[in-house]
Amino acid sequence: MSAVADLTRDAVIVGGGHNGLVCAAYLAAAGLKVTVLERRGVVGGAAVTEEFHPGFKNSVAAYTVSLLNPKIIRDLDLPHHGLRIVERRLANFLPLDDSTYLKVGAGVTEAEVAKFSARDAARLDAYAERLDVIADVLRDMVLETPPNVTAGSWLQALPELLSSARLGKRLARLDLPMRRELLDLFTKSAGDYLDAWFESAPIKAAYGFDGIVGNYASPYASGSAYVLLHHVFGEVNGKKGVWGHAIGGMGAITQAMARAAATRGVEIRVASPVREILVESGRAVGVVTESGEAIRARSVVSNLNPKLLYGSLIDASVLPPDFRERISRWRCGSGTFRMNVALAELPDFKALPGRAAAEHHTAGIIMAPSLAYMDQAYLDARAGGWSKRPIVEMLIPSTLDDSLAPAGQHVASLFCQHVAPVLPNDASWDTHREEVADLMIDLVNSHAPNFKASVLGRQIMSPLDLERTFGLTGGDIFHGALSLDQLFSARPMLGHADYRGPLKGLYMCGSGTHPGGGVTGAPGHNAAREIIADFRSGRFKAAHARPE
């Protein structure tokens, strides 16, 4: 079958990660015939649950939930398909030294911060109110297609962006002080922003951690305040800014999405890696799998990192030279080292002793006591490949979900930073991964001396492992840095922020598009809306409407 008129599929989606599944479900609901091709043996991309040690399973890459958009949960009826999300009993716990700690969570933060600064405790409500107003603006933007600016930088095009109808109305409701705050959060560093609000190191560390999550940068790097903001616009069960756990792990989210898509008629194929995007006369007309099978469709939708899509799956000669050159400079690499650990018992922290399950064991446990500590961790990684005193956030999801580990035992997720996506001096992560994993374990053990001895097994994922396993180029969990030149109308590039690629019939639905990374589902939702609009406008002829 060679002619486009003979096609029987409306869309083939490359990559069965969560955004690909969301996109597929919406397309199918609109009556389109959709096939999803996933390279691995299970759908979900980086949002999967797998057994990593006999009897122990965990969310092996993405590990916590908040940013998943509530509209998508409703539209796909994910609870009906098995999704259940529970809240942490405490948001965050920071063991600071052998005797002091900070707890962050509803009803406790003010008293906890007052241990270090009465002034900071009194400013918490004002800080939260300001951030909530700006986060609401971001929530409104998440499910919008950015104005497709075609000239200059997106900052230069700011007047055009502000005049766009929906966004303009939302911003017009902000008074001048809040507009200034918005500008600060989009341009300043997290460190500078927090230093202007607070004086004590612990609360700045608790909030500043969000500014370096998945962001290979110092908390004093310009633009890191936006990364902080990116992590606070979520919600769990209707509660804004809350983080939670999907019962069964992150794979429960994507399995529910897959069931929702399949119910709507989507064909999902696993163990089906794509080798090439088929292009004829400047139009994407299908794909070729690694096995050599040609699968043709009226549209091709990529859930991949843009650098992987355009650098590996499309013949460079069919791409516009300027586009090809610019996408080659797409910056990836989030400085992330990921571990999953099977535990015989819960960690017994020196600062807050006890091996029985307590609220701090359900929290995001942040081991980085100050912004200065985080800054030094980044400098170490830049100089030598990894931080000598790393940053570790540990979650113990089995305290909320007993399906993950045998009775009385536990699993922990270690999200570790900073490490260089590519090691200096041609060193290989395959050579150093165990060494760095030991360093991460030792750091946790310095706060909880029973931790190292309680480890029954561990799964290590260096940036190179994350790239090999999940297609995360440079180990980048966001499919591209969330920097000012790679956001909104410039994600992934000016002129292509509307989820349409440079070739006719080619679309993008992954985290390399607006609004960026995290398990949100928003890129998939937004891309589907644009694809459906193109079919309805007559740009394509739907397969089901084809004369027999």
Buried (B, 14 or more C-beta within 10 A) or exposed (E): EEEBEEBEBBBBBBBBBBBBBBBBBBBBBBBBBBBBBBBBEBBBBBBBBBEBBEEBBBBBBBBBBBBBBEEBBEBBBBEEBBBBBBBBBBBBBBBBEEEBBBBBBEEBBEEBBBBBBEEBBEBBEEBBEBBBBBBBBBBBBBBBBBBEBEEEEBBEBBEBBBEBEEBEEBBEEBEEEBBEBBEBBBBBBBBBBBBEBBEBBBBBBBBBBBBBBBBBBBBBBBBBBBBBBBBBBBBBEEEBBBBBBBBBBBBBBBBBBBBBBBBBBBBBBBEBBBEBBBBBEEBBBBBBBEEEEEBBBBBBBBBBBBBBBBBBBBEEEBBEEEBBEBBEEBEBBBBBBBBBBBBBBBBBBBBBEEBEBBBBBBBBBBBBBBBBBBBBBBBBBBEBBBBEBBBBBBBBBBBBBEEBBBEEBBBBBBBBBBBBBBBEEEEEBEEBBEEBBEBBBEBBBBBBEBBBEBBBBBBBBBBBBBBEBBBBBBBBBBBBBBBBBBBBBBBBBBBBBBBBBBBBBBBBBBBBBBBBBBBBBBBBBBBBBBBBEBBEEEEBBBBEEBEE
